[in-house]
Amino acid sequence: MFSKYKKSASAARRPAMPVPHMNDAAELAQPKPAVTMRRPMDGAAARAAPHDKERKRRERMGEIKQDLHRALLDNLNLAALERATEAELRAEISAIATEILEEKGIVLNREDRMTLNKELYDEVTGLGPLETLLQDDTVNDILVNGPRQVFVERDGKLELSDVTFKDERHLLRIIDKIVSAVGRRVDESNPYVDARLKDGSRFNAMVPPVAVDGSLVSIRKFKKDKLGIDDLVRFGALTEEMAAYLQAAVATRLNIIVSGGTGSGKTTTLNALSSFIDNAERILTIEDTAELQLQQIHVGRMESRPPNVEGKGEVSPRDCLKNALRMRPDRIIVGETRGEEVIDMLQAMNTGHDGSMTTIHANSARDGVSRLENMIAMAGIEMPIKAVRSQIASAVNLIVQASRLQDGSRRMTSITEITGMEGDVISMQEVFRYQRVGLTPENKIIGHFTATGVRSAYAERFRMWGYDLPASIYEPTKVG
């Protein structure tokens, strides 16, 4: 008999989905013995045979799991399950699955039964095949290219995982489960969506017909342990001298832009820099998907929102930024500036909100400035180019360039100060850089951080605020 979590007899009396019959566990693990004599397999065929067996076994288990999942949904009282503990729910799923397997005459060995129960639990309560990857702390990104290809990123390198979905419908059901939980939708009329998982991971999906070969999913996992500046120094992302300089820059309220490509560590860098902000300051953060993990006690977090089904209810980053200016912030941190909110961000930096920070997508400090100019032009603001550049030069003090190198490592490859205008051109000076010198036979990049020998334009400001950095940190590193 099923327990209190089973639906009533009338509700559960639905025709069960047909489940493939299996006489014993060996049928899962081994092919049936041949009746006729076969010719010996050549070497390639012999090597491929075990993979074919495993593939067929996985497909067979996938079919059983999908059919059992449908049967579970027919039998489980989902309303009662919301009040159940994890142990109760696992026990209930195991009991129902055992009874259904017995009814269908399917016998599994202990290992397969335990695996099946875990996967059924993930299907009912979690995100199905993705749960294993979400719980793997070594995985940073999960990238799904249709139901049969799931890539993961570990240590900056992409690799194909052994996780698959049964078919496109299975993948779409998991996507819908994620987006519906945060009040959003995705379908043919609205084929792409951004969302946030319960643990804070960033989720993006695009479904057919826009995604040609099956739904595309990207999950940037939320790191439970926030990396501080000391961690970044230990990992080789920057040097202690650069960290001391950045501490002085943040503490003395320079306006900072973190620039870099996708996956280069911009948000991680922004998190680390925010650790230097004084606890007495009021900080407001604005993001598309809340990822920043600020440790100060006085933090107000805002998250933009897309329009609803009727095209209404949108709250843009610019709306959040305009309201933030009325909330008496000491600093404003925008997770990413990529649109017309750049106008309000620069004005905030120019009008008493010193120490504000944001990130942009760009490949160098000079490209970052050009990107700011382009965003202002795209916002429809008609200003002479000299006036635009003057606005940028007076608002932004420092550009920190984060990069993901070809070997997967992440480095703070440049720290550049904006020092003003020279005619129609924004003048800049690089204070620190990462110097590449070669590659190891294993394709690991050989390089070192070095100061450029240029003294900071803000050295006097640092000294006035109590951060008297020694002149030695600006001396170029001698290598060789």
PAVO-792736 format. One record per residue (C-alpha): residue number from 1; x, y, z. Coordinates in steps of 0.1 Angstrom, whole numbers. Layout:
REM PAVO-792736
{n->NUM, px->X, py->Y, pz->Z}
...
//
This chain:
REM PAVO-792736
{n->1, px->0, py->0, pz->0}
{n->2, px->12, py->35, pz->-8}
{n->3, px->13, py->60, pz->21}
{n->4, px->-3, py->95, pz->26}
{n->5, px->16, py->109, pz->-4}
{n->6, px->-2, py->87, pz->-28}
{n->7, px->-33, py->101, pz->-46}
{n->8, px->-67, py->87, pz->-38}
{n->9, px->-77, py->55, pz->-56}
{n->10, px->-100, py->74, pz->-80}
{n->11, px->-74, py->100, pz->-88}
{n->12, px->-47, py->74, pz->-94}
{n->13, px->-68, py->51, pz->-115}
{n->14, px->-54, py->62, pz->-148}
{n->15, px->-40, py->40, pz->-175}
{n->16, px->-4, py->35, pz->-168}
{n->17, px->22, py->43, pz->-194}
{n->18, px->36, py->11, pz->-210}
{n->19, px->69, py->2, pz->-194}
{n->20, px->94, py->-21, pz->-213}
{n->21, px->95, py->-55, pz->-196}
{n->22, px->128, py->-68, pz->-184}
{n->23, px->132, py->-103, pz->-171}
{n->24, px->163, py->-97, pz->-150}
{n->25, px->191, py->-73, pz->-144}
{n->26, px->214, py->-91, pz->-167}
{n->27, px->193, py->-80, pz->-196}
{n->28, px->204, py->-44, pz->-188}
{n->29, px->240, py->-51, pz->-186}
{n->30, px->246, py->-78, pz->-212}
{n->31, px->234, py->-86, pz->-247}
{n->32, px->215, py->-118, pz->-253}
{n->33, px->237, py->-148, pz->-262}
{n->34, px->240, py->-153, pz->-300}
{n->35, px->222, py->-184, pz->-315}
{n->36, px->243, py->-186, pz->-346}
{n->37, px->281, py->-185, pz->-350}
{n->38, px->297, py->-152, pz->-357}
{n->39, px->329, py->-143, pz->-373}
{n->40, px->355, py->-128, pz->-350}
{n->41, px->353, py->-90, pz->-347}
{n->42, px->382, py->-69, pz->-359}
{n->43, px->400, py->-47, pz->-334}
{n->44, px->379, py->-16, pz->-340}
{n->45, px->346, py->-35, pz->-337}
{n->46, px->358, py->-52, pz->-305}
{n->47, px->367, py->-18, pz->-289}
{n->48, px->333, py->-4, pz->-300}
{n->49, px->312, py->-33, pz->-287}
{n->50, px->315, py->-24, pz->-249}
{n->51, px->305, py->13, pz->-258}
{n->52, px->275, py->1, pz->-277}
{n->53, px->264, py->-22, pz->-248}
{n->54, px->267, py->7, pz->-224}
{n->55, px->248, py->31, pz->-247}
{n->56, px->220, py->6, pz->-252}
{n->57, px->219, py->0, pz->-215}
{n->58, px->217, py->37, pz->-208}
{n->59, px->189, py->41, pz->-234}
{n->60, px->170, py->12, pz->-218}
{n->61, px->174, py->27, pz->-183}
{n->62, px->163, py->61, pz->-197}
{n->63, px->131, py->46, pz->-211}
{n->64, px->123, py->29, pz->-178}
{n->65, px->130, py->62, pz->-159}
{n->66, px->108, py->83, pz->-181}
{n->67, px->79, py->58, pz->-179}
{n->68, px->83, py->55, pz->-141}
{n->69, px->84, py->93, pz->-138}
{n->70, px->50, py->96, pz->-156}
{n->71, px->36, py->69, pz->-134}
{n->72, px->49, py->87, pz->-103}
{n->73, px->32, py->119, pz->-113}
{n->74, px->0, py->99, pz->-117}
{n->75, px->3, py->84, pz->-82}
{n->76, px->20, py->111, pz->-61}
{n->77, px->0, py->137, pz->-43}
{n->78, px->21, py->167, pz->-52}
{n->79, px->3, py->190, pz->-28}
{n->80, px->12, py->167, pz->1}
{n->81, px->48, py->164, pz->-11}
{n->82, px->54, py->201, pz->-5}
{n->83, px->52, py->194, pz->32}
{n->84, px->72, py->162, pz->31}
{n->85, px->108, py->160, pz->43}
{n->86, px->135, py->149, pz->19}
{n->87, px->138, py->115, pz->36}
{n->88, px->101, py->110, pz->35}
{n->89, px->99, py->119, pz->-2}
{n->90, px->129, py->96, pz->-11}
{n->91, px->113, py->67, pz->8}
{n->92, px->79, py->73, pz->-9}
{n->93, px->94, py->75, pz->-44}
{n->94, px->114, py->43, pz->-37}
{n->95, px->83, py->25, pz->-25}
{n->96, px->61, py->36, pz->-54}
{n->97, px->89, py->28, pz->-79}
{n->98, px->94, py->-7, pz->-64}
{n->99, px->57, py->-15, pz->-66}
{n->100, px->54, py->-3, pz->-102}
{n->101, px->85, py->-23, pz->-112}
{n->102, px->70, py->-54, pz->-96}
{n->103, px->37, py->-49, pz->-114}
{n->104, px->55, py->-46, pz->-147}
{n->105, px->78, py->-76, pz->-141}
{n->106, px->110, py->-56, pz->-142}
{n->107, px->139, py->-68, pz->-120}
{n->108, px->169, py->-45, pz->-115}
{n->109, px->200, py->-51, pz->-95}
{n->110, px->207, py->-30, pz->-64}
{n->111, px->231, py->-5, pz->-81}
{n->112, px->206, py->2, pz->-109}
{n->113, px->177, py->5, pz->-85}
{n->114, px->196, py->30, pz->-64}
{n->115, px->206, py->50, pz->-95}
{n->116, px->170, py->49, pz->-107}
{n->117, px->156, py->61, pz->-74}
{n->118, px->181, py->90, pz->-73}
{n->119, px->173, py->101, pz->-109}
{n->120, px->135, py->98, pz->-102}
{n->121, px->140, py->120, pz->-71}
{n->122, px->158, py->146, pz->-92}
{n->123, px->131, py->145, pz->-119}
{n->124, px->103, py->150, pz->-94}
{n->125, px->119, py->177, pz->-72}
{n->126, px->149, py->191, pz->-91}
{n->127, px->161, py->196, pz->-127}
{n->128, px->165, py->160, pz->-138}
{n->129, px->198, py->152, pz->-155}
{n->130, px->212, py->186, pz->-146}
{n->131, px->211, py->180, pz->-109}
{n->132, px->243, py->160, pz->-108}
{n->133, px->262, py->188, pz->-126}
{n->134, px->247, py->215, pz->-104}
{n->135, px->259, py->196, pz->-73}
{n->136, px->294, py->191, pz->-87}
{n->137, px->316, py->219, pz->-73}
{n->138, px->342, py->214, pz->-100}
{n->139, px->318, py->226, pz->-127}
{n->140, px->316, py->263, pz->-134}
{n->141, px->294, py->264, pz->-165}
{n->142, px->268, py->240, pz->-179}
{n->143, px->261, py->243, pz->-217}
{n->144, px->234, py->223, pz->-233}
{n->145, px->233, py->220, pz->-271}
{n->146, px->201, py->200, pz->-276}
{n->147, px->191, py->169, pz->-257}
{n->148, px->222, py->148, pz->-266}
{n->149, px->250, py->172, pz->-259}
{n->150, px->258, py->186, pz->-225}
{n->151, px->291, py->204, pz->-221}
{n->152, px->307, py->215, pz->-188}
{n->153, px->335, py->239, pz->-180}
{n->154, px->361, py->229, pz->-155}
{n->155, px->392, py->250, pz->-148}
{n->156, px->384, py->271, pz->-178}
{n->157, px->383, py->242, pz->-202}
{n->158, px->351, py->228, pz->-219}
{n->159, px->345, py->191, pz->-220}
{n->160, px->316, py->169, pz->-231}
{n->161, px->298, py->153, pz->-202}
{n->162, px->280, py->119, pz->-202}
{n->163, px->247, py->136, pz->-192}
{n->164, px->219, py->135, pz->-217}
{n->165, px->182, py->141, pz->-219}
{n->166, px->158, py->115, pz->-233}
{n->167, px->146, py->138, pz->-261}
{n->168, px->137, py->174, pz->-269}
{n->169, px->104, py->172, pz->-250}
{n->170, px->123, py->161, pz->-218}
{n->171, px->147, py->191, pz->-222}
{n->172, px->118, py->215, pz->-228}
{n->173, px->100, py->202, pz->-197}
{n->174, px->131, py->210, pz->-175}
{n->175, px->135, py->244, pz->-191}
{n->176, px->98, py->252, pz->-184}
{n->177, px->102, py->240, pz->-148}
{n->178, px->130, py->265, pz->-143}
{n->179, px->114, py->295, pz->-159}
{n->180, px->79, py->290, pz->-145}
{n->181, px->93, py->289, pz->-110}
{n->182, px->104, py->326, pz->-114}
{n->183, px->72, py->337, pz->-132}
{n->184, px->86, py->337, pz->-167}
{n->185, px->78, py->317, pz->-198}
{n->186, px->95, py->305, pz->-230}
{n->187, px->78, py->292, pz->-261}
{n->188, px->77, py->298, pz->-299}
{n->189, px->64, py->333, pz->-294}
{n->190, px->89, py->341, pz->-268}
{n->191, px->118, py->318, pz->-276}
{n->192, px->145, py->330, pz->-252}
{n->193, px->146, py->337, pz->-215}
{n->194, px->169, py->347, pz->-186}
{n->195, px->162, py->334, pz->-151}
{n->196, px->179, py->326, pz->-118}
{n->197, px->180, py->292, pz->-102}
{n->198, px->172, py->288, pz->-65}
{n->199, px->209, py->287, pz->-56}
{n->200, px->215, py->320, pz->-75}
{n->201, px->230, py->304, pz->-107}
{n->202, px->224, py->324, pz->-138}
{n->203, px->202, py->306, pz->-164}
{n->204, px->196, py->314, pz->-201}
{n->205, px->177, py->293, pz->-226}
{n->206, px->167, py->296, pz->-262}
{n->207, px->142, py->271, pz->-277}
{n->208, px->131, py->261, pz->-313}
{n->209, px->125, py->274, pz->-338}
{n->210, px->152, py->300, pz->-331}
{n->211, px->174, py->272, pz->-317}
{n->212, px->178, py->251, pz->-349}
{n->213, px->191, py->217, pz->-336}
{n->214, px->174, py->216, pz->-302}
{n->215, px->171, py->239, pz->-272}
{n->216, px->202, py->258, pz->-260}
{n->217, px->208, py->262, pz->-223}
{n->218, px->235, py->281, pz->-205}
{n->219, px->239, py->279, pz->-167}
{n->220, px->266, py->300, pz->-150}
{n->221, px->268, py->284, pz->-116}
{n->222, px->266, py->304, pz->-84}
{n->223, px->297, py->301, pz->-63}
{n->224, px->288, py->294, pz->-27}
{n->225, px->322, py->304, pz->-15}
{n->226, px->329, py->340, pz->-26}
{n->227, px->365, py->345, pz->-38}
{n->228, px->382, py->374, pz->-20}
{n->229, px->412, py->394, pz->-32}
{n->230, px->436, py->371, pz->-12}
{n->231, px->422, py->341, pz->-31}
{n->232, px->427, py->358, pz->-64}
{n->233, px->463, py->365, pz->-55}
{n->234, px->468, py->329, pz->-44}
{n->235, px->454, py->316, pz->-77}
{n->236, px->477, py->339, pz->-97}
{n->237, px->451, py->362, pz->-111}
{n->238, px->470, py->393, pz->-98}
{n->239, px->500, py->402, pz->-76}
{n->240, px->500, py->415, pz->-40}
{n->241, px->513, py->448, pz->-54}
{n->242, px->483, py->451, pz->-77}
{n->243, px->460, py->441, pz->-48}
{n->244, px->474, py->469, pz->-26}
{n->245, px->469, py->494, pz->-55}
{n->246, px->433, py->483, pz->-60}
{n->247, px->426, py->484, pz->-23}
{n->248, px->437, py->521, pz->-23}
{n->249, px->417, py->528, pz->-55}
{n->250, px->385, py->514, pz->-40}
{n->251, px->389, py->528, pz->-5}
{n->252, px->397, py->563, pz->-19}
{n->253, px->365, py->561, pz->-40}
{n->254, px->378, py->560, pz->-75}
{n->255, px->351, py->552, pz->-101}
{n->256, px->361, py->518, pz->-115}
{n->257, px->350, py->498, pz->-146}
{n->258, px->359, py->461, pz->-149}
{n->259, px->362, py->452, pz->-185}
{n->260, px->365, py->418, pz->-201}
{n->261, px->350, py->391, pz->-223}
{n->262, px->324, py->365, pz->-215}
{n->263, px->336, py->342, pz->-187}
{n->264, px->367, py->362, pz->-180}
{n->265, px->358, py->367, pz->-143}
{n->266, px->343, py->402, pz->-144}
{n->267, px->317, py->395, pz->-117}
{n->268, px->343, py->377, pz->-95}
{n->269, px->366, py->407, pz->-98}
{n->270, px->338, py->431, pz->-90}
{n->271, px->330, py->410, pz->-59}
{n->272, px->366, py->410, pz->-48}
{n->273, px->370, py->448, pz->-52}
{n->274, px->338, py->454, pz->-33}
{n->275, px->354, py->438, pz->-2}
{n->276, px->375, py->470, pz->2}
{n->277, px->344, py->492, pz->7}
{n->278, px->339, py->505, pz->42}
{n->279, px->311, py->489, pz->62}
{n->280, px->297, py->524, pz->70}
{n->281, px->288, py->531, pz->34}
{n->282, px->253, py->526, pz->18}
{n->283, px->257, py->505, pz->-13}
{n->284, px->230, py->499, pz->-39}
{n->285, px->235, py->471, pz->-65}
{n->286, px->216, py->468, pz->-98}
{n->287, px->217, py->436, pz->-119}
{n->288, px->198, py->417, pz->-146}
{n->289, px->204, py->385, pz->-125}
{n->290, px->214, py->390, pz->-89}
{n->291, px->249, py->375, pz->-86}
{n->292, px->270, py->399, pz->-65}
{n->293, px->277, py->388, pz->-30}
{n->294, px->286, py->419, pz->-11}
{n->295, px->295, py->414, pz->26}
{n->296, px->288, py->449, pz->39}
{n->297, px->258, py->453, pz->63}
{n->298, px->242, py->482, pz->44}
{n->299, px->234, py->468, pz->9}
{n->300, px->203, py->474, pz->-12}
{n->301, px->199, py->449, pz->-41}
{n->302, px->178, py->455, pz->-72}
{n->303, px->171, py->432, pz->-101}
{n->304, px->156, py->443, pz->-134}
{n->305, px->126, py->425, pz->-149}
{n->306, px->116, py->418, pz->-185}
{n->307, px->80, py->426, pz->-198}
{n->308, px->52, py->401, pz->-191}
{n->309, px->31, py->383, pz->-217}
{n->310, px->12, py->414, pz->-226}
{n->311, px->45, py->434, pz->-230}
{n->312, px->40, py->453, pz->-198}
{n->313, px->56, py->455, pz->-164}
{n->314, px->92, py->458, pz->-176}
{n->315, px->117, py->473, pz->-151}
{n->316, px->149, py->481, pz->-170}
{n->317, px->183, py->486, pz->-155}
{n->318, px->179, py->523, pz->-163}
{n->319, px->147, py->525, pz->-143}
{n->320, px->165, py->509, pz->-113}
{n->321, px->194, py->533, pz->-117}
{n->322, px->171, py->564, pz->-118}
{n->323, px->154, py->552, pz->-86}
{n->324, px->187, py->543, pz->-69}
{n->325, px->198, py->580, pz->-73}
{n->326, px->169, py->590, pz->-51}
{n->327, px->178, py->565, pz->-23}
{n->328, px->208, py->583, pz->-9}
{n->329, px->235, py->558, pz->-20}
{n->330, px->271, py->563, pz->-12}
{n->331, px->281, py->540, pz->-40}
{n->332, px->262, py->524, pz->-69}
{n->333, px->273, py->491, pz->-83}
{n->334, px->258, py->480, pz->-116}
{n->335, px->264, py->444, pz->-125}
{n->336, px->268, py->451, pz->-162}
{n->337, px->264, py->482, pz->-182}
{n->338, px->253, py->474, pz->-218}
{n->339, px->226, py->499, pz->-229}
{n->340, px->211, py->533, pz->-223}
{n->341, px->217, py->531, pz->-186}
{n->342, px->253, py->541, pz->-193}
{n->343, px->240, py->577, pz->-194}
{n->344, px->227, py->576, pz->-158}
{n->345, px->257, py->556, pz->-147}
{n->346, px->282, py->583, pz->-159}
{n->347, px->261, py->611, pz->-145}
{n->348, px->260, py->593, pz->-111}
{n->349, px->298, py->590, pz->-112}
{n->350, px->300, py->627, pz->-121}
{n->351, px->276, py->640, pz->-94}
{n->352, px->288, py->629, pz->-60}
{n->353, px->285, py->591, pz->-62}
{n->354, px->323, py->586, pz->-62}
{n->355, px->335, py->550, pz->-58}
{n->356, px->308, py->535, pz->-81}
{n->357, px->317, py->504, pz->-101}
{n->358, px->303, py->485, pz->-131}
{n->359, px->314, py->459, pz->-157}
{n->360, px->314, py->461, pz->-195}
{n->361, px->322, py->437, pz->-223}
{n->362, px->354, py->448, pz->-240}
{n->363, px->388, py->434, pz->-249}
{n->364, px->410, py->462, pz->-236}
{n->365, px->409, py->495, pz->-217}
{n->366, px->409, py->515, pz->-250}
{n->367, px->381, py->492, pz->-264}
{n->368, px->362, py->498, pz->-231}
{n->369, px->362, py->535, pz->-237}
{n->370, px->350, py->531, pz->-273}
{n->371, px->323, py->508, pz->-260}
{n->372, px->311, py->535, pz->-236}
{n->373, px->310, py->559, pz->-265}
{n->374, px->290, py->535, pz->-286}
{n->375, px->265, py->529, pz->-259}
{n->376, px->259, py->566, pz->-255}
{n->377, px->253, py->569, pz->-293}
{n->378, px->229, py->539, pz->-292}
{n->379, px->209, py->555, pz->-264}
{n->380, px->200, py->583, pz->-289}
{n->381, px->219, py->610, pz->-271}
{n->382, px->231, py->636, pz->-297}
{n->383, px->263, py->650, pz->-284}
{n->384, px->295, py->661, pz->-300}
{n->385, px->321, py->633, pz->-297}
{n->386, px->344, py->656, pz->-277}
{n->387, px->316, py->662, pz->-252}
{n->388, px->310, py->625, pz->-249}
{n->389, px->346, py->618, pz->-243}
{n->390, px->349, py->646, pz->-218}
{n->391, px->320, py->631, pz->-199}
{n->392, px->337, py->597, pz->-198}
{n->393, px->371, py->611, pz->-188}
{n->394, px->356, py->630, pz->-159}
{n->395, px->335, py->601, pz->-147}
{n->396, px->357, py->571, pz->-150}
{n->397, px->391, py->569, pz->-131}
{n->398, px->402, py->533, pz->-136}
{n->399, px->397, py->504, pz->-160}
{n->400, px->406, py->469, pz->-148}
{n->401, px->409, py->444, pz->-176}
{n->402, px->400, py->408, pz->-168}
{n->403, px->408, py->381, pz->-194}
{n->404, px->404, py->344, pz->-198}
{n->405, px->436, py->331, pz->-216}
{n->406, px->438, py->303, pz->-241}
{n->407, px->448, py->278, pz->-215}
{n->408, px->417, py->285, pz->-194}
{n->409, px->434, py->306, pz->-168}
{n->410, px->420, py->339, pz->-158}
{n->411, px->442, py->369, pz->-152}
{n->412, px->439, py->406, pz->-145}
{n->413, px->458, py->415, pz->-176}
{n->414, px->458, py->453, pz->-173}
{n->415, px->451, py->481, pz->-148}
{n->416, px->448, py->514, pz->-167}
{n->417, px->441, py->549, pz->-153}
{n->418, px->421, py->576, pz->-172}
{n->419, px->439, py->608, pz->-167}
{n->420, px->419, py->634, pz->-186}
{n->421, px->417, py->648, pz->-222}
{n->422, px->443, py->657, pz->-247}
{n->423, px->425, py->676, pz->-274}
{n->424, px->397, py->653, pz->-286}
{n->425, px->413, py->621, pz->-272}
{n->426, px->410, py->605, pz->-238}
{n->427, px->444, py->602, pz->-222}
{n->428, px->452, py->569, pz->-204}
{n->429, px->482, py->554, pz->-187}
{n->430, px->487, py->517, pz->-179}
{n->431, px->500, py->510, pz->-144}
{n->432, px->502, py->472, pz->-143}
{n->433, px->500, py->446, pz->-171}
{n->434, px->504, py->408, pz->-175}
{n->435, px->533, py->401, pz->-198}
{n->436, px->531, py->368, pz->-218}
{n->437, px->564, py->353, pz->-228}
{n->438, px->556, py->318, pz->-242}
{n->439, px->539, py->284, pz->-239}
{n->440, px->548, py->252, pz->-222}
{n->441, px->547, py->219, pz->-241}
{n->442, px->513, py->213, pz->-223}
{n->443, px->500, py->246, pz->-238}
{n->444, px->501, py->264, pz->-205}
{n->445, px->508, py->301, pz->-208}
{n->446, px->541, py->314, pz->-194}
{n->447, px->540, py->350, pz->-182}
{n->448, px->544, py->374, pz->-153}
{n->449, px->528, py->405, pz->-139}
{n->450, px->548, py->437, pz->-141}
{n->451, px->544, py->474, pz->-133}
{n->452, px->550, py->497, pz->-163}
{n->453, px->572, py->521, pz->-143}
{n->454, px->545, py->548, pz->-145}
{n->455, px->536, py->564, pz->-111}
{n->456, px->499, py->565, pz->-104}
{n->457, px->482, py->598, pz->-113}
{n->458, px->462, py->593, pz->-80}
{n->459, px->493, py->587, pz->-58}
{n->460, px->487, py->620, pz->-40}
{n->461, px->450, py->612, pz->-35}
{n->462, px->460, py->578, pz->-20}
{n->463, px->484, py->595, pz->4}
{n->464, px->458, py->621, pz->15}
{n->465, px->434, py->592, pz->24}
{n->466, px->461, py->573, pz->43}
{n->467, px->472, py->549, pz->16}
{n->468, px->508, py->559, pz->11}
{n->469, px->519, py->532, pz->-14}
{n->470, px->557, py->527, pz->-17}
{n->471, px->573, py->538, pz->-49}
{n->472, px->587, py->503, pz->-54}
{n->473, px->553, py->489, pz->-65}
{n->474, px->555, py->509, pz->-97}
{n->475, px->589, py->495, pz->-106}
{n->476, px->589, py->471, pz->-135}
{n->477, px->596, py->435, pz->-127}
{n->478, px->630, py->422, pz->-139}
{n->479, px->627, py->387, pz->-153}
{n->480, px->655, py->364, pz->-165}
//
